Amino acid sequence: MTDSLVLGLARQAIELTLLVSLPMLAAGLVVGLVISIFQAVTQIQEMTLTFVPKIVAVLVALLLSFPWIMHKMIAFTTQIIEGIPGYLK
């Protein structure tokens, strides 16, 4: 196992982590912006107003994107397992 192989696998793992977390992060960002605009317009400065909608949005995004996330994770894991003989050379 060479240094470049280890670095390549680490890079792929980090890229996959960022890719599969993107739907939840985007949902939280969009809901946070909408709630912030609503608070600015109505001058309601309640901190708990942003908390519950963000959690719900992140959970909905997770439920909707879960099959895609599992597909990506299974493909990456399969690639790692199938490559084990090549890694040992």
CORGI-V366744 format. One record per residue. RES is the residue in three letters. PSI is psi in whole degrees, -180 to 180 (999 if undefined). OMEGA is omega in whole degrees, 0 to 359 (* if undefined). NEAR is the number of other C-alpha atoms within 10 Angstrom. Layout:
RES:PSI:OMEGA:NEAR, RES:PSI:OMEGA:NEAR
//
This chain:
MET:120:183:10, THR:166:178:10, ASP:-41:181:7, SER:-33:178:9, LEU:-44:179:11, VAL:-44:179:12, LEU:-38:178:11, GLY:-43:178:12, LEU:-40:178:13, ALA:-42:178:12, ARG:-44:179:12, GLN:-40:180:13, ALA:-42:179:15, ILE:-42:177:11, GLU:-42:179:11, LEU:-41:178:16, THR:-46:179:14, LEU:-39:182:12, LEU:-44:183:12, VAL:-19:177:18, SER:-12:184:14, LEU:-44:181:14, PRO:-41:180:19, MET:-40:179:20, LEU:-41:179:16, ALA:-42:179:14, ALA:-44:178:20, GLY:-39:179:22, LEU:-46:181:15, VAL:-47:180:13, VAL:-39:178:19, GLY:-42:178:18, LEU:-43:180:13, VAL:-45:179:13, ILE:-39:179:17, SER:-42:177:17, ILE:-42:178:12, PHE:-43:179:13, GLN:-37:180:16, ALA:-38:181:11, VAL:-42:184:9, THR:-7:182:9, GLN:29:173:10, ILE:119:183:11, GLN:52:179:12, GLU:123:183:9, MET:-33:182:9, THR:-14:179:8, LEU:-32:180:14, THR:-24:188:18, PHE:-53:185:14, VAL:-47:178:11, PRO:-35:178:15, LYS:-43:179:20, ILE:-44:179:15, VAL:-44:180:14, ALA:-42:179:20, VAL:-42:178:20, LEU:-41:178:15, VAL:-42:178:15, ALA:-39:178:19, LEU:-44:180:19, LEU:-40:181:12, LEU:-35:183:13, SER:0:184:16, PHE:-44:178:14, PRO:-41:179:11, TRP:-42:178:12, ILE:-45:180:19, MET:-39:178:12, HIS:-46:180:11, LYS:-44:181:16, MET:-41:179:16, ILE:-41:179:12, ALA:-43:179:12, PHE:-45:180:16, THR:-41:178:13, THR:-42:178:11, GLN:-42:180:11, ILE:-47:183:13, ILE:-42:179:11, GLU:-24:181:11, GLY:-5:183:11, ILE:-45:178:11, PRO:-37:178:9, GLY:-30:180:8, TYR:-29:184:13, LEU:-11:181:8, LYS:999:*:7
//
